[in-house]
Amino acid sequence: MVICVRYLFIALATLLVACQPSNMASVPDKELRQRNYKCAMAGGLSPAEIQVCKNIRRECDERASKGNYVC
């Protein structure tokens, strides 16, 4: 029962992180670059951390499409 509750909590936390609108647009270029580097070098990330890194990568790609190659 405890294990099921743990997995349910992880799944809900992941969904909440995934459904949040991206507020990465307000992150300065330098900080976004540092976060992207940390994600690229990290290993053994949790599902929530993986989603955060995907959001960071998406913001990097969005800025690159506008000519701002920060990452």
C-alpha positions as CSV (number, residue, x, y, z in Angstrom):
1,M,0.0,0.0,0.0
2,V,2.8,2.4,0.9
3,I,4.5,1.7,-2.4
4,C,1.3,2.4,-4.4
5,V,0.9,5.8,-2.6
6,R,4.5,6.7,-3.4
7,Y,4.0,5.9,-7.1
8,L,0.7,7.8,-7.2
9,F,2.4,10.8,-5.6
10,I,5.3,10.7,-8.1
11,A,2.8,10.4,-11.0
12,L,0.7,13.4,-9.7
13,A,3.8,15.5,-9.1
14,T,5.0,14.8,-12.7
15,L,1.6,15.7,-14.2
16,L,1.5,18.9,-12.2
17,V,5.0,19.9,-13.4
18,A,4.2,18.9,-17.0
19,C,0.9,20.9,-17.0
20,Q,2.3,24.1,-15.7
21,P,2.7,26.9,-18.2
22,S,6.3,27.6,-19.0
23,N,7.6,30.6,-17.1
24,M,11.0,30.1,-18.5
25,A,10.6,33.2,-20.8
26,S,11.4,35.4,-17.8
27,V,14.7,33.5,-17.0
28,P,17.8,35.5,-18.0
29,D,20.0,34.1,-20.7
30,K,22.9,33.3,-18.4
31,E,20.8,31.4,-15.9
32,L,19.0,29.5,-18.7
33,R,22.4,28.5,-20.1
34,Q,23.6,27.3,-16.7
35,R,20.4,25.3,-16.1
36,N,20.6,23.7,-19.6
37,Y,24.2,22.7,-18.9
38,K,23.3,21.1,-15.5
39,C,20.5,19.1,-17.2
40,A,22.9,17.9,-19.9
41,M,25.5,16.8,-17.3
42,A,23.0,15.3,-14.9
43,G,22.4,11.6,-14.5
44,G,19.7,9.6,-12.8
45,L,17.0,12.2,-12.9
46,S,13.6,11.7,-11.5
47,P,10.6,12.0,-13.9
48,A,9.8,15.5,-12.5
49,E,13.4,16.6,-13.1
50,I,13.4,15.2,-16.6
51,Q,10.3,17.3,-17.3
52,V,11.9,20.4,-16.0
53,C,14.9,19.7,-18.2
54,K,12.6,19.3,-21.2
55,N,11.0,22.7,-20.4
56,I,14.5,24.2,-20.2
57,R,15.5,22.7,-23.6
58,R,12.2,23.9,-25.1
59,E,12.9,27.4,-24.0
60,C,16.4,27.2,-25.4
61,D,14.9,26.0,-28.8
62,E,12.3,28.8,-28.7
63,R,14.9,31.5,-28.2
64,A,17.1,29.9,-30.9
65,S,14.2,30.1,-33.3
66,K,14.1,33.9,-32.6
67,G,17.9,34.2,-33.3
68,N,19.0,34.1,-29.6
69,Y,21.4,31.2,-29.4
70,V,21.9,31.2,-25.7
71,C,22.2,27.5,-25.0
